[in-house]
Amino acid sequence: MSKKKNIFAPDRNERYDYIVTKEQPLSYTAESFQKVLINLDYANIDNKIKVIEFTSTLASEGKSTFVSNLAYLMGQKNKKVLLIDLDLRKPKGHRVFNSPNKDGLTDYLSGKIPFEAVVKHSDEFGIDFIVTGEKTSSVVNVLEAQKLVDLINRLREVYDYILLDAPPVIAVSDALYISKLADGVIFVVAQNVAKKNLVREAIQTLKHSNIHIIGTVLTQVNLKGGEYGYGYDYSYKYEE
């Protein structure tokens, strides 16, 4: 019996527009995403969690891939979802939607475009999104801007879930500023990428800042030797 092909093969590593939950809805990975969504529903039984930040210890842990797949599934379940790319230093959100990285968040905050222009819709994915927009050297000033707080509060009235794709914790301090906008954080950990001491440091950094960690997600799990051959898994652990 031949081994099943890795759904995140090397030639797809930079394919942020390849949404496995959309392209392979019956795959083991898609099922793992479904389980994450169920666990998130349990964690949010009182519906107080609406704005969720997604971060990791280091880059290349599958965070942006994870959040885009979760957003797609939420949209398929008739949730009104908005995905905001808040990684202003290394934006990827526009690649997910094959959209130009213009008329985005920084453009709105600087007054170059109105509110009606910053939120875009993807008919293909069934969700709304905001790209980062024009590059800025004042990232912290953008993330601390009162206009950003006001924007998130305005969007809270419209959406069931607002998903914030944030930079890694160890690399820069941006994730800590972004956490002030969110009701909680889902922490993404890739197997055999970040060392355990760095993962502990990142989580402690979040906890010391009194950030609510909703759960942790394990990505890029080696399933070699199992029923599904070699691939990636997404597991979820709820944090009490």
Secondary structure as the mmCIF struct_conf table of DSSP 4:
data_model
#
loop_
_struct_conf.conf_type_id
_struct_conf.id
_struct_conf.beg_label_comp_id
_struct_conf.beg_label_asym_id
_struct_conf.beg_label_seq_id
_struct_conf.end_label_comp_id
_struct_conf.end_label_asym_id
_struct_conf.end_label_seq_id
HELX_LH_PP_P HELX_LH_PP_P1 SER A 2 ASN A 6
TURN_TY1_P TURN_TY1_P1 ILE A 7 PHE A 8
HELX_RH_3T_P HELX_RH_3T_P1 PRO A 10 ARG A 12
TURN_TY1_P TURN_TY1_P2 ASN A 13 GLU A 14
TURN_TY1_P TURN_TY1_P3 TYR A 16 ASP A 17
HELX_RH_AL_P HELX_RH_AL_P1 VAL A 20 GLU A 23
TURN_TY1_P TURN_TY1_P4 PRO A 25 LEU A 26
BEND BEND1 SER A 27 SER A 27
HELX_RH_AL_P HELX_RH_AL_P2 TYR A 28 ALA A 43
TURN_TY1_P TURN_TY1_P5 ASN A 44 ASP A 46
BEND BEND2 ASN A 47 ASN A 47
STRN STRN1 VAL A 51 SER A 56
BEND BEND3 THR A 57 GLY A 62
HELX_RH_AL_P HELX_RH_AL_P3 LYS A 63 GLN A 76
TURN_TY1_P TURN_TY1_P6 LYS A 77 ASN A 78
STRN STRN2 VAL A 81 ASP A 85
BEND BEND4 LEU A 88 LYS A 90
HELX_RH_AL_P HELX_RH_AL_P4 GLY A 93 VAL A 96
TURN_TY1_P TURN_TY1_P7 PHE A 97 ASN A 98
BEND BEND5 ASN A 101 ASN A 101
BEND BEND6 ASP A 103 ASP A 103
HELX_RH_AL_P HELX_RH_AL_P5 LEU A 105 LEU A 109
TURN_TY1_P TURN_TY1_P8 SER A 110 GLY A 111
BEND BEND7 LYS A 112 ILE A 113
HELX_RH_AL_P HELX_RH_AL_P6 PHE A 115 VAL A 118
STRN STRN3 LYS A 120 SER A 122
TURN_TY1_P TURN_TY1_P9 ASP A 123 GLY A 126
STRN STRN4 ILE A 127 ILE A 130
BEND BEND8 GLU A 134 GLU A 134
BEND BEND9 SER A 137 SER A 137
HELX_RH_AL_P HELX_RH_AL_P7 VAL A 139 LEU A 143
TURN_TY1_P TURN_TY1_P10 GLU A 144 GLU A 144
HELX_RH_AL_P HELX_RH_AL_P8 GLN A 146 ARG A 156
TURN_TY1_P TURN_TY1_P11 GLU A 157 VAL A 158
BEND BEND10 ASP A 160 ASP A 160
STRN STRN5 TYR A 161 ASP A 165
TURN_TY1_P TURN_TY1_P12 VAL A 169 ALA A 171
BEND BEND11 SER A 173 SER A 173
HELX_RH_AL_P HELX_RH_AL_P9 ASP A 174 SER A 179
TURN_TY1_P TURN_TY1_P13 LYS A 180 LEU A 181
BEND BEND12 ASP A 183 ASP A 183
STRN STRN6 GLY A 184 ALA A 190
TURN_TY1_P TURN_TY1_P14 GLN A 191 VAL A 193
BEND BEND13 ALA A 194 ALA A 194
HELX_RH_AL_P HELX_RH_AL_P10 LYS A 196 HIS A 208
TURN_TY1_P TURN_TY1_P15 SER A 209 ASN A 210
STRN STRN7 ILE A 213 THR A 219
BEND BEND14 GLN A 220 GLN A 220
TURN_TY1_P TURN_TY1_P16 LYS A 224 GLY A 225
BEND BEND15 GLY A 226 GLY A 226
TURN_TY1_P TURN_TY1_P17 GLU A 227 TYR A 228
BEND BEND16 TYR A 230 TYR A 230
STRN STRN8 SER A 235 TYR A 238
#
